[in-house]
Amino acid sequence: MTANEMIAGKLHAADGPAAVAAVATETAAALENGAATLLEVTEALSPILTHTDAFVRERGVLFLAKVTEARVGSLNPQEASLLANFLINQLDQQLCVPHVALGIAALLTAGRLSDADIGALLRKIFAEVNVQSFSQTVRNRFFVIFDVIAARHIDYVRREMEADFLAGYIAAMDGEKDPRNLMVAFRTVTQLALHCDLATCAQDLFEVCFCYFPITFKPPPDDPSGISAADLKSALAACLAASSSFAGYAIPSLLEKLESTNANAKRDALAVLHLALPKYGAGPTLLAHVPRLWKALKNDIFHSVDAAHEELALTTLATLLRVLCITSESRTNPVDLILTPGMHECLTHLAQPETKLAKVSAHILRAFVRADPGIADSVIAKAAPLIITRFRAEELPAQQKTLVDALVQLVEGCAGHAAAPQPLRLLANDLYGCFFTAARSNITSMQILGLRGIYHTMAVRGLLAEDEAATYVQHLVAAIDMPNGGGSGAGASEVHREAMALLAKVAKQSPALVRGWVLPDLVRHLETATSHESAAPLNPVKLETLALLARESDLFADVVQALVARVHALATSTAVVGEGEDAGPLPDLLTTFGAVVHSAQTVHPDHLASIVVVQIDRLPEHAGATIAEVAAIMMRKLSPPESQSRILDQVFAGQWYAHARTFPVFVAIVGNARRTVSLPIPEADLLTSVLGNASLPAASVGQLIGTLANKSAAPEPILAHPHLAPILANPSDARALAILTWTAKGLLLRSHARGTALAGVLLDLLSGPAAWARAEAARGLGVLIGDCDQVLNRDSFAVVKLLYKQRLFHYCLPRIVAGAGSGDRDAYLLALGHLLQNVPQQVLLGSVKDLVPLLLAALSATDPDLLVSTASTFALMTKNAPAAVADHVAALVPLLLALANDGGRVHPMRVRIAALNTLAALATLKFAVLFPVKGSVLRGLAGAVDDPKRLVRRAAVNCRAQWYDVSAAATGV
C-alpha cells in the first residue's frame, strides 16, 4: 500500500473533526518531508471527495482545508490554483462551507490567489452562501476574506465587479452582531468607502453601518478578544466618516442623535461629526443644516454633562467652522450663520460675568478663534476690547476672574495659527496689563489665570519680539520667587506648581529663551545659597523648577553643569561640609541632582566625567553615597554606550579604588558598566588592592566582587583569588561575612552553583556559637534575596536569571524550618523575616503550611523588622489564603493584640500599626471563624485607641470599625 493510499484509508476511518485534523497534520508532515505531493494526495482522495454521502465529502473538504492551512506557505502556483478551484466549487455544499472558508482564508491571506480566482470566489459566495446563517467563527472567516480582498485586490474589484461586490458585501454584513466580526466588517467598509464609487449604494452601505449607532456594547469579564466599546466606536466612526457620499444620510441622522436626551448617543455623534465633517465638506447638505447644527452644539456646550463632553462639543464646533470657511457653494458666508448669533449671545453673557454661562461663553469664543485665522481676526477685534474695558471697570474679584479667563481663552485659541492675528497685535499691551494685574493679585485663582495668560501670549507665533518674550518669562520666574507664591498655604503651592509647569512648557517651545533668561536666575540662586558667606537656605521651589527644566534635552547639560559646579565649589571651599544639621545646602542640592539624572533619557560622558573631578573626600559620607547613586544612573544612561570605557579610565587613573571616601562611587561606576566593557587593569590586581585595604567599606567591597563574579564570563579565577578564597571558605569577621554575602548574591543572580554553596554557609552560621555571626548571617540572607538599586540588577547590566528568588527561597526554607525546631530559634526567625520582606507573593503563598507555625512564633520576637514583616505576611495570607489563617485565628489574635497595645513601651510605632492592620485584615474572614474572638478583639483594642501616637490611634479606630461590622451577613458563614 502506497503512502497516499494509507492517508486515504486513515481519512476514511477518521471519526470526527479532531481525527481528521490529526490525519491532516500527519499528511502535512509527509508533504514537508517529500514523502508525497499534494497532487498525488488529492488524486488518492478522489473517492472521498466525490462520494455520494455529503458527510463523507465534508470530511474530505475539511482534510484539504487543514492541509492547505498548514502548507500554504510552500504551495506552488499550480497547487494553489488546484486547491482554490476545488474549494470554490464546494461552496454550494452547505456542510462544506465552513471548511472551504478556512482554506480560502488561508490561501488569500498568504497571497496565493490570482485575480481570476478572486472573481470566481466572490461570484460563488454571493450566489450560494448566506453568510449570516453560519456560526460566528465561520462568519469571521468570510469577513476576513472580504477584508483581505478590499485591502489587497481593490483595483481588480473596482475594474471588474465593483457594484456586485458592494451589493454582495452589504447583504453579507446585514444583521451581524458579534463584535469580533464587526471590527473586521467596519474596517472593510472604510476601505470600500475610500476607494469605490458609492453612487448606487451609498444609502444602503450607510444604513447597514449606522444601525449600530450608538455602540452600547459592554465586554464580558475576561473577554479573550480584548475588544472594548471604545474600539467599536472608533471603527464605526471611521466607517461613517470615510466617504462624502454618506453626508446626505449621516448629517441628518447624527443631528437627530445630537438633539436626543441620550448622553452616550450625543457624545458619539459629536465624535463622528468631528471626524467626518472635513471629509464631507461644505456641500449642500451641510449648508442646509448649519443653523440646526449650531443650535444643537450650543445646547451641548451650555448644558454639558461634564467637562469632557463640553470640550468635545467645542472641538466639533471649531471643526464645523473650519469646514465652512473653505466653501464656495453659497452666495452668503455660511460662517455668519454661526458667528453672528454666537458672538452676540456670548458677549451678552460676558457682560454679566457673575452668571454661570459667562465662563462657558468664553470657551465658545476660544473655539471660534481656534477655527480659522480669519474668524480669529473678527472675534478678537469685537470681543477683546469689550472684555478688557469691562475688566478695568470691574471691582469684584469673582467677576474679574471670569473676565480674565475669557481673555486667556481668546489668546489660547490663537496659539495654533501660523501667525498672530492683527487685532491681537494691536491689543498686546492691553492684554499684558490685564494679565500682569491678575498675576499680582492676592487671590490664588486670579494669580494662576494671570500666569496662564502670560504663557499663552508667549505661545502665539510672532506676537512678541525676543526682548518682550524675555519680559514675559520673567513674570513666571517672579511667581516662583514670591514668598509663599504671593499667597498662603495650599494656594501658594498651587501658584508655584502652575508657574513651574508653565516654565516647563516654555522650555519645550523655546529652550533658548529659558537658557538665556530663566536658568541664569536659578543658577545665581544656587551660587548665593551655597556660598560660604550666605545664610540663606536653598529655595525648594527653585530646585524643583531646575529639575523640571532639565527634562528638556536641550537644557539638561546646562542644569547638570550648574549643579556639578556647586557641588565642586562646596568640596573645594575652605570650610568642610558637616553632617546632619551642619550639612547646609548639600543634601537638597544632591537630591535635586538625583531628580535631574533620573529624568534624563541619555547622558553625555562629559556630564559624568564632571562628577569624577569632584573632591568627594572633602564631602561628608552621606554626600558620597548620594553621588554614588547619581553616578550609577548616569553610567547606565551614557550615550554612546562605548563611552563607559572613558569613565572607567578616569576613575582607575585617579585610583578611586584606593580611598574609602571615593570607593562607593567607584563601585557604582564599575558596577554599572556593560559586560562587554573591559577594566583598565586586570581583575586579579584590582582584587589584590581592594582586599588588602581594610579601610574600604565592607559592603562596597562585597558589591564590587559580586559584580565582577556576576559579569565575568568565567568567575572561577575570581573565586580562587588567594585573598578571596580564604574569606569565602571561613568568614571570620563581619567584613568577611559582608564580602561573602555580596559575592554569593552575584553568583546566585546568574544561577551559579557556587552561589548556592555560599548561601549554605550563611545558613550554617545561623546555628553557630557567635551571636554576631548569627545576626549578620540572618541579615545576609535578606541581602541575597533582596533587590539592590545601585548594582547587581538588570538595569546595571548584571546577569539576572529568571526565578532565582524562588529557587533560593525553596532552598533556604526547609533548612530554616528544621533549624528553628532544633537550634537558636531567634536567629532562624530573624532570617525568615528577612526572606519574607523580599520573596515574591506567589512563592510565599505556595509555602503557607510550612510558614504558619514559624510565623506565630515570630510574633513573640523583639526585632521590629521581623515583627513588621511577619504581621504583613499574615495580612497577605488572610487576603489570598484565608483558609490557612482561619485555623490559627485563636492563637494569632492574642499575639497581635499584645503588639498593638504595647503603647510604645517596647515596640515602635510601625510595629503597632502593622499589628492593627493585620487585625483589620482578619475581620474579612468568615463569621463562624471570627465570632469566638470578636468580643476579645473589641475589648483588646481599647488600649490602642488611647495610644500616644496619632497614626496608631487612627489605625486602631479603623480596625475597631471593621470588627464592629463583623456579622453573618457581612462576612458570610
VEXSE-261428 format. One line per field, with one value per residue (C-alpha): residue in one letter; residue number from 1; x, y, z. Coordinates in steps of 0.5 Angstrom, whole numbers, plus 500, padded with zeros to 3 digits. Each point is the difference from the previous one (the first is absolute). Layout:
BEGIN
volum = (a_...)
lumvex = (NUM_...)
u = (X_...)
v = (Y_...)
w = (Z_...)
END
This chain:
BEGIN
volum = (m_t_a_n_e_m_i_a_g_k_l_h_a_a_d_g_p_a_a_v_a_a_v_a_t_e_t_a_a_a_l_e_n_g_a_a_t_l_l_e_v_t_e_a_l_s_p_i_l_t_h_t_d_a_f_v_r_e_r_g_v_l_f_l_a_k_v_t_e_a_r_v_g_s_l_n_p_q_e_a_s_l_l_a_n_f_l_i_n_q_l_d_q_q_l_c_v_p_h_v_a_l_g_i_a_a_l_l_t_a_g_r_l_s_d_a_d_i_g_a_l_l_r_k_i_f_a_e_v_n_v_q_s_f_s_q_t_v_r_n_r_f_f_v_i_f_d_v_i_a_a_r_h_i_d_y_v_r_r_e_m_e_a_d_f_l_a_g_y_i_a_a_m_d_g_e_k_d_p_r_n_l_m_v_a_f_r_t_v_t_q_l_a_l_h_c_d_l_a_t_c_a_q_d_l_f_e_v_c_f_c_y_f_p_i_t_f_k_p_p_p_d_d_p_s_g_i_s_a_a_d_l_k_s_a_l_a_a_c_l_a_a_s_s_s_f_a_g_y_a_i_p_s_l_l_e_k_l_e_s_t_n_a_n_a_k_r_d_a_l_a_v_l_h_l_a_l_p_k_y_g_a_g_p_t_l_l_a_h_v_p_r_l_w_k_a_l_k_n_d_i_f_h_s_v_d_a_a_h_e_e_l_a_l_t_t_l_a_t_l_l_r_v_l_c_i_t_s_e_s_r_t_n_p_v_d_l_i_l_t_p_g_m_h_e_c_l_t_h_l_a_q_p_e_t_k_l_a_k_v_s_a_h_i_l_r_a_f_v_r_a_d_p_g_i_a_d_s_v_i_a_k_a_a_p_l_i_i_t_r_f_r_a_e_e_l_p_a_q_q_k_t_l_v_d_a_l_v_q_l_v_e_g_c_a_g_h_a_a_a_p_q_p_l_r_l_l_a_n_d_l_y_g_c_f_f_t_a_a_r_s_n_i_t_s_m_q_i_l_g_l_r_g_i_y_h_t_m_a_v_r_g_l_l_a_e_d_e_a_a_t_y_v_q_h_l_v_a_a_i_d_m_p_n_g_g_g_s_g_a_g_a_s_e_v_h_r_e_a_m_a_l_l_a_k_v_a_k_q_s_p_a_l_v_r_g_w_v_l_p_d_l_v_r_h_l_e_t_a_t_s_h_e_s_a_a_p_l_n_p_v_k_l_e_t_l_a_l_l_a_r_e_s_d_l_f_a_d_v_v_q_a_l_v_a_r_v_h_a_l_a_t_s_t_a_v_v_g_e_g_e_d_a_g_p_l_p_d_l_l_t_t_f_g_a_v_v_h_s_a_q_t_v_h_p_d_h_l_a_s_i_v_v_v_q_i_d_r_l_p_e_h_a_g_a_t_i_a_e_v_a_a_i_m_m_r_k_l_s_p_p_e_s_q_s_r_i_l_d_q_v_f_a_g_q_w_y_a_h_a_r_t_f_p_v_f_v_a_i_v_g_n_a_r_r_t_v_s_l_p_i_p_e_a_d_l_l_t_s_v_l_g_n_a_s_l_p_a_a_s_v_g_q_l_i_g_t_l_a_n_k_s_a_a_p_e_p_i_l_a_h_p_h_l_a_p_i_l_a_n_p_s_d_a_r_a_l_a_i_l_t_w_t_a_k_g_l_l_l_r_s_h_a_r_g_t_a_l_a_g_v_l_l_d_l_l_s_g_p_a_a_w_a_r_a_e_a_a_r_g_l_g_v_l_i_g_d_c_d_q_v_l_n_r_d_s_f_a_v_v_k_l_l_y_k_q_r_l_f_h_y_c_l_p_r_i_v_a_g_a_g_s_g_d_r_d_a_y_l_l_a_l_g_h_l_l_q_n_v_p_q_q_v_l_l_g_s_v_k_d_l_v_p_l_l_l_a_a_l_s_a_t_d_p_d_l_l_v_s_t_a_s_t_f_a_l_m_t_k_n_a_p_a_a_v_a_d_h_v_a_a_l_v_p_l_l_l_a_l_a_n_d_g_g_r_v_h_p_m_r_v_r_i_a_a_l_n_t_l_a_a_l_a_t_l_k_f_a_v_l_f_p_v_k_g_s_v_l_r_g_l_a_g_a_v_d_d_p_k_r_l_v_r_r_a_a_v_n_c_r_a_q_w_y_d_v_s_a_a_a_t_g_v)
lumvex = (1_2_3_4_5_6_7_8_9_10_11_12_13_14_15_16_17_18_19_20_21_22_23_24_25_26_27_28_29_30_31_32_33_34_35_36_37_38_39_40_41_42_43_44_45_46_47_48_49_50_51_52_53_54_55_56_57_58_59_60_61_62_63_64_65_66_67_68_69_70_71_72_73_74_75_76_77_78_79_80_81_82_83_84_85_86_87_88_89_90_91_92_93_94_95_96_97_98_99_100_101_102_103_104_105_106_107_108_109_110_111_112_113_114_115_116_117_118_119_120_121_122_123_124_125_126_127_128_129_130_131_132_133_134_135_136_137_138_139_140_141_142_143_144_145_146_147_148_149_150_151_152_153_154_155_156_157_158_159_160_161_162_163_164_165_166_167_168_169_170_171_172_173_174_175_176_177_178_179_180_181_182_183_184_185_186_187_188_189_190_191_192_193_194_195_196_197_198_199_200_201_202_203_204_205_206_207_208_209_210_211_212_213_214_215_216_217_218_219_220_221_222_223_224_225_226_227_228_229_230_231_232_233_234_235_236_237_238_239_240_241_242_243_244_245_246_247_248_249_250_251_252_253_254_255_256_257_258_259_260_261_262_263_264_265_266_267_268_269_270_271_272_273_274_275_276_277_278_279_280_281_282_283_284_285_286_287_288_289_290_291_292_293_294_295_296_297_298_299_300_301_302_303_304_305_306_307_308_309_310_311_312_313_314_315_316_317_318_319_320_321_322_323_324_325_326_327_328_329_330_331_332_333_334_335_336_337_338_339_340_341_342_343_344_345_346_347_348_349_350_351_352_353_354_355_356_357_358_359_360_361_362_363_364_365_366_367_368_369_370_371_372_373_374_375_376_377_378_379_380_381_382_383_384_385_386_387_388_389_390_391_392_393_394_395_396_397_398_399_400_401_402_403_404_405_406_407_408_409_410_411_412_413_414_415_416_417_418_419_420_421_422_423_424_425_426_427_428_429_430_431_432_433_434_435_436_437_438_439_440_441_442_443_444_445_446_447_448_449_450_451_452_453_454_455_456_457_458_459_460_461_462_463_464_465_466_467_468_469_470_471_472_473_474_475_476_477_478_479_480_481_482_483_484_485_486_487_488_489_490_491_492_493_494_495_496_497_498_499_500_501_502_503_504_505_506_507_508_509_510_511_512_513_514_515_516_517_518_519_520_521_522_523_524_525_526_527_528_529_530_531_532_533_534_535_536_537_538_539_540_541_542_543_544_545_546_547_548_549_550_551_552_553_554_555_556_557_558_559_560_561_562_563_564_565_566_567_568_569_570_571_572_573_574_575_576_577_578_579_580_581_582_583_584_585_586_587_588_589_590_591_592_593_594_595_596_597_598_599_600_601_602_603_604_605_606_607_608_609_610_611_612_613_614_615_616_617_618_619_620_621_622_623_624_625_626_627_628_629_630_631_632_633_634_635_636_637_638_639_640_641_642_643_644_645_646_647_648_649_650_651_652_653_654_655_656_657_658_659_660_661_662_663_664_665_666_667_668_669_670_671_672_673_674_675_676_677_678_679_680_681_682_683_684_685_686_687_688_689_690_691_692_693_694_695_696_697_698_699_700_701_702_703_704_705_706_707_708_709_710_711_712_713_714_715_716_717_718_719_720_721_722_723_724_725_726_727_728_729_730_731_732_733_734_735_736_737_738_739_740_741_742_743_744_745_746_747_748_749_750_751_752_753_754_755_756_757_758_759_760_761_762_763_764_765_766_767_768_769_770_771_772_773_774_775_776_777_778_779_780_781_782_783_784_785_786_787_788_789_790_791_792_793_794_795_796_797_798_799_800_801_802_803_804_805_806_807_808_809_810_811_812_813_814_815_816_817_818_819_820_821_822_823_824_825_826_827_828_829_830_831_832_833_834_835_836_837_838_839_840_841_842_843_844_845_846_847_848_849_850_851_852_853_854_855_856_857_858_859_860_861_862_863_864_865_866_867_868_869_870_871_872_873_874_875_876_877_878_879_880_881_882_883_884_885_886_887_888_889_890_891_892_893_894_895_896_897_898_899_900_901_902_903_904_905_906_907_908_909_910_911_912_913_914_915_916_917_918_919_920_921_922_923_924_925_926_927_928_929_930_931_932_933_934_935_936_937_938_939_940_941_942_943_944_945_946_947_948_949_950_951_952_953_954_955_956_957_958_959_960_961_962_963_964_965_966_967_968_969_970_971_972_973)
u = (500_503_500_495_495_502_498_493_499_501_496_494_501_500_495_498_504_505_502_500_505_504_501_501_506_503_499_503_506_500_500_505_505_499_496_494_498_493_498_501_497_494_499_500_495_495_495_499_500_495_496_492_500_500_503_506_501_500_506_504_499_502_506_502_499_504_506_499_500_507_503_498_507_503_495_502_495_497_499_497_495_498_498_497_495_499_498_496_496_498_496_494_500_497_504_507_499_504_506_500_500_506_504_498_502_507_501_498_504_506_499_499_494_500_495_496_500_497_495_497_501_495_495_499_500_495_496_500_502_495_506_495_498_506_504_504_506_498_497_507_504_495_501_508_499_497_504_507_496_499_507_504_496_495_503_497_493_500_501_496_495_499_492_500_505_497_493_502_504_494_496_505_501_493_498_507_500_507_505_506_496_498_507_502_494_501_507_498_494_505_505_494_497_507_502_493_494_495_495_495_500_502_494_500_507_499_494_503_505_496_495_506_500_501_504_497_505_502_506_499_505_507_498_506_498_502_495_497_495_505_503_493_498_507_499_493_501_506_495_495_505_503_496_497_494_498_499_493_498_505_499_492_501_505_496_495_504_503_493_498_501_505_506_504_497_501_508_501_496_505_506_497_499_507_503_495_499_507_498_493_502_495_495_493_498_505_498_492_501_505_495_498_507_502_493_502_507_499_495_505_505_496_497_505_500_508_506_502_493_501_507_498_494_504_505_495_497_507_501_493_502_507_496_495_506_502_493_499_493_496_498_501_505_498_504_496_494_504_505_495_495_505_504_494_498_507_501_493_502_507_497_497_507_496_496_501_500_505_506_497_499_508_501_496_504_506_497_498_507_504_496_503_504_495_495_505_501_493_499_506_498_493_501_506_499_494_502_507_495_496_505_504_493_498_502_497_506_495_497_508_502_494_503_507_498_497_506_504_495_501_507_501_496_505_506_498_500_506_501_497_493_501_495_504_506_496_498_506_502_493_500_506_498_494_504_505_495_497_507_501_493_500_495_502_496_501_507_500_496_505_505_497_498_507_502_495_502_507_498_497_504_503_497_505_507_506_501_492_500_506_496_494_504_503_493_500_506_498_494_505_504_494_500_494_498_497_495_500_499_498_498_507_503_495_502_508_497_497_506_505_495_500_507_501_495_504_507_497_498_506_506_504_495_501_507_501_495_498_506_505_495_499_508_501_496_504_506_498_497_506_505_504_497_493_495_494_497_499_493_497_495_506_504_493_500_507_499_493_504_506_495_500_506_503_500_503_507_499_497_505_506_497_499_506_504_496_502_507_500_498_505_506_497_505_494_499_493_497_495_492_498_507_500_497_497_504_494_495_505_502_492_499_506_497_493_503_504_494_496_505_500_507_506_507_506_502_495_502_507_499_498_506_504_496_504_496_505_498_493_496_499_492_502_505_494_495_506_501_492_501_506_496_494_505_504_494_498_506_500_503_501_507_502_500_507_502_497_503_507_499_498_505_505_498_501_493_500_505_497_494_496_500_500_492_500_505_496_493_504_503_494_496_505_498_502_504_504_507_503_506_504_500_494_506_504_493_498_507_500_493_500_507_497_496_498_495_492_499_493_503_506_495_496_506_502_493_499_507_498_493_502_506_500_503_500_504_507_497_497_507_504_505_497_493_500_501_495_494_503_500_497_503_497_495_504_501_493_497_505_498_492_501_505_494_495_504_500_493_498_503_498_507_501_505_495_495_506_502_492_501_506_495_495_505_502_493_502_507_503_501_494_502_501_493_497_505_498_493_500_505_494_496_505_500_493_499_501_506_498_507_504_498_494_497_501_507_501_501_498_494_497_492_497_507_496_495_506_504_493_499_507_500_493_501_506_497_494_505_505_494_498_507_505_499_493_501_506_496_493_504_503_493_498_505_498_492_502_502_497_495_493_498_506_498_493_503_503_495_499_508_500_494_503_506_496_497_506_503_494_504_506_503_503_496_502_498_493_498_502_496_494_500_500_494_496_502_499_493_498_503_500_494_499_507_500_493_502_505_496_499_508_501_495_503_507_498_496_506_504_495_499_507_500_507_503_504_497_501_494_501_499_494_497_502_496_494_500_500_495_495_502_498_493_499_500_493_496_500_508_499_494_504_505_496_499_507_503_495_502_507_500_499_507_502_494_504_507_504_502_494_502_499_493_498_501_497_494_499_502_494_495_502_499_493_498_501_494_497_497_507_505_496_499)
v = (500_507_506_503_494_500_507_499_494_504_505_495_497_507_501_508_506_499_494_503_505_495_497_507_501_494_501_507_497_495_505_504_494_499_493_502_506_504_498_493_500_504_494_495_503_501_494_504_507_497_496_500_501_507_498_497_505_505_496_500_508_501_496_504_507_498_497_507_504_496_500_507_503_494_499_502_503_494_497_506_501_493_501_506_498_493_504_506_494_497_507_497_495_502_495_502_508_501_496_503_507_497_498_506_505_496_501_507_502_497_504_493_502_503_506_494_496_506_502_493_499_507_498_493_503_505_495_494_502_503_503_501_493_498_500_506_496_499_507_502_496_503_507_499_498_506_505_497_501_507_501_497_499_506_502_494_500_508_498_493_500_506_500_493_500_505_497_494_502_504_494_496_505_502_497_499_501_497_505_496_500_507_502_497_502_507_500_497_506_505_497_500_507_503_496_498_504_500_504_494_497_506_500_492_500_506_496_494_503_506_494_499_507_502_494_497_494_498_495_494_499_497_500_497_504_506_505_506_504_506_495_499_507_502_495_502_508_498_497_506_505_496_503_507_495_499_507_501_494_501_507_500_493_503_506_496_497_506_503_494_499_494_503_494_501_507_499_495_505_505_496_497_508_502_494_501_507_501_494_502_507_506_497_502_495_503_507_499_497_506_503_494_497_507_499_493_502_506_496_494_506_504_494_494_495_500_504_494_501_507_500_495_505_506_496_498_507_502_495_502_507_498_496_505_505_497_499_504_497_505_508_502_498_494_501_506_496_497_506_506_497_497_506_504_494_499_508_501_494_503_507_496_497_498_495_492_501_505_495_496_505_502_493_500_507_495_495_506_503_493_498_505_506_504_498_502_507_501_497_504_506_500_497_501_508_499_495_504_506_496_497_507_503_493_500_494_494_495_504_502_493_498_506_498_493_502_504_494_495_505_500_493_499_504_495_495_505_502_507_504_504_507_502_496_504_507_498_496_506_500_492_501_505_495_494_504_502_494_496_505_499_497_495_493_499_507_499_494_503_505_496_496_506_502_493_499_507_498_494_504_499_507_504_502_502_497_505_500_493_501_505_495_494_504_500_493_500_505_496_494_506_502_498_495_501_507_497_495_492_496_506_502_493_500_506_497_494_504_504_494_496_507_501_492_501_507_495_496_505_505_497_506_504_496_499_508_503_494_496_506_502_493_499_506_498_493_504_505_495_495_506_499_507_499_498_500_493_497_501_493_503_503_493_496_505_499_492_501_504_495_495_504_497_507_502_494_502_507_497_495_504_505_495_497_507_501_493_501_507_497_495_505_505_502_497_493_498_497_494_501_507_502_498_506_500_494_495_504_501_493_498_505_497_493_502_503_494_495_505_499_496_499_503_503_497_508_500_494_502_507_496_496_506_502_499_495_499_507_499_496_493_501_504_495_495_504_502_492_500_505_497_494_502_505_494_496_505_502_501_497_494_499_507_496_498_507_501_494_502_506_497_495_505_504_494_501_492_502_505_499_506_499_493_499_505_496_493_504_502_493_496_503_499_496_493_501_506_497_503_504_496_492_498_496_506_504_495_500_507_500_494_503_506_500_507_499_499_492_501_503_495_495_503_501_493_498_504_497_493_501_503_496_495_495_502_494_504_506_495_497_506_499_506_498_492_500_505_496_494_502_507_502_507_505_503_493_498_506_498_493_502_505_495_495_505_501_492_499_505_496_493_498_494_503_506_494_497_507_501_494_503_505_495_496_506_501_495_502_502_507_505_505_495_497_507_502_493_502_507_497_495_506_503_494_500_508_505_505_506_502_494_493_501_499_508_499_495_495_492_499_493_499_497_501_503_494_495_503_500_493_498_504_499_492_502_506_496_494_505_503_494_498_506_507_502_507_500_496_504_506_497_498_507_503_495_502_507_498_494_500_500_493_497_502_497_494_498_502_494_500_507_501_497_504_506_499_499_506_505_499_502_507_502_506_498_492_502_505_495_495_504_502_493_498_505_498_493_502_503_495_493_501_493_499_506_498_494_504_507_498_500_505_506_500_501_506_503_500_503_505_502_501_508_501_496_495_500_506_503_497_493_502_503_493_496_504_500_492_500_504_495_495_503_498_492_496_502_493_501_507_499_497_505_506_503_499_504_506_500_499_506_505_501_501_505_504_499_507_500_502_496_494_502_501_493_498_503_498_493_500_503_493_496_503_499_492_497_494_504_504_494_494_494)
w = (500_498_505_496_501_507_501_496_505_506_498_498_507_504_504_502_498_505_497_493_503_502_493_497_505_498_493_500_503_495_495_503_500_493_501_496_496_500_493_502_507_496_495_505_504_494_502_506_497_495_505_499_508_502_507_496_495_506_504_493_500_507_499_494_503_506_496_496_506_503_493_497_500_496_494_493_496_496_507_503_494_500_507_499_494_504_507_496_496_507_502_498_505_507_504_497_500_507_498_493_503_505_494_495_506_501_492_500_506_497_493_496_496_494_497_496_507_504_495_500_507_501_495_503_507_498_496_505_507_505_505_506_500_503_507_502_498_493_499_503_494_495_503_500_492_499_503_497_493_502_502_495_494_500_493_497_504_497_493_499_505_505_500_501_506_503_500_502_506_502_500_504_505_501_507_503_508_502_502_497_493_501_501_493_497_502_497_494_499_501_494_496_501_499_493_497_496_505_496_499_507_505_504_500_503_505_503_500_505_503_503_505_502_506_503_506_501_506_500_505_505_498_493_496_494_503_496_504_499_498_495_496_501_497_494_499_500_495_495_500_499_494_494_499_496_508_501_498_504_506_502_501_504_504_501_503_505_502_501_505_507_500_502_497_494_500_501_495_495_502_499_493_498_502_496_494_498_497_495_499_498_500_495_499_506_505_498_501_507_502_505_503_501_503_505_502_501_504_504_502_502_504_503_500_505_501_498_495_497_499_497_495_498_500_495_496_499_498_495_497_500_496_495_499_499_493_497_493_499_504_498_507_505_504_506_501_502_506_501_500_505_504_501_502_505_503_501_503_506_501_501_506_503_506_496_499_493_499_501_495_495_501_498_494_498_500_495_496_500_499_494_495_500_496_505_506_497_500_507_503_497_503_507_503_500_504_505_501_501_505_504_501_503_504_507_503_499_498_494_499_500_495_495_501_498_494_497_502_496_494_500_501_494_495_502_495_494_496_501_506_498_498_505_506_498_501_507_502_505_503_501_503_505_502_501_504_504_501_502_505_504_507_497_498_494_498_500_496_495_499_499_495_496_500_498_494_498_499_497_494_494_498_505_505_498_503_506_501_501_505_504_500_502_506_503_500_504_504_502_503_503_504_507_501_493_502_504_505_502_494_496_500_498_494_497_501_496_495_499_499_496_495_500_498_494_498_501_495_495_501_503_498_504_506_500_499_505_505_501_502_506_502_500_503_506_500_501_505_504_500_501_507_502_499_505_495_499_493_497_500_494_496_501_498_494_498_500_496_494_500_497_493_497_497_508_503_499_503_506_501_500_504_506_499_501_506_503_498_503_507_499_499_505_506_505_500_499_506_502_502_501_498_493_498_493_497_502_496_494_500_500_494_496_501_498_494_498_501_495_494_494_499_503_496_503_502_505_503_500_503_506_500_501_507_506_503_506_503_500_505_500_498_494_498_500_496_495_499_499_494_497_500_496_495_499_497_496_497_492_496_505_498_503_507_499_500_507_503_497_504_507_499_499_506_504_503_502_505_504_505_498_493_500_500_494_496_502_497_493_500_502_494_495_494_500_493_503_503_506_499_505_501_505_504_501_502_505_503_501_503_504_503_502_507_500_494_502_500_497_494_499_500_495_495_501_499_494_497_501_497_494_499_494_505_507_503_499_504_506_500_501_506_504_499_500_508_501_497_503_507_501_507_501_498_494_497_501_496_495_499_500_494_497_501_497_494_498_502_495_495_503_501_504_505_502_503_504_503_502_503_504_503_502_503_504_503_505_501_507_499_501_495_494_501_500_494_496_501_497_495_497_499_496_496_498_500_495_499_497_498_498_498_497_493_499_502_494_505_498_504_498_501_506_504_506_500_500_505_505_499_501_507_503_501_504_504_502_502_504_503_503_503_500_502_498_500_495_496_501_498_494_498_501_495_495_501_498_493_498_494_503_495_504_507_499_497_507_504_504_502_502_504_507_499_499_506_504_496_503_507_498_501_494_497_492_502_503_495_494_504_501_493_498_504_497_493_501_503_493_496_504_505_502_502_505_502_504_504_502_507_501_496_503_507_497_495_506_504_495_498_508_501_501_498_506_496_492_496_496_494_503_504_493_497_505_500_492_500_506_495_494_505_500_493_502_501_505_503_501_503_505_505_500_499_507_502_494_501_508_498_495_506_501_493_499_506_497_501_492_496_494_505_502_493_498_507_498_493_503_505_495_496_505_503_492_501_499_497_494_499_500_498_505)
END
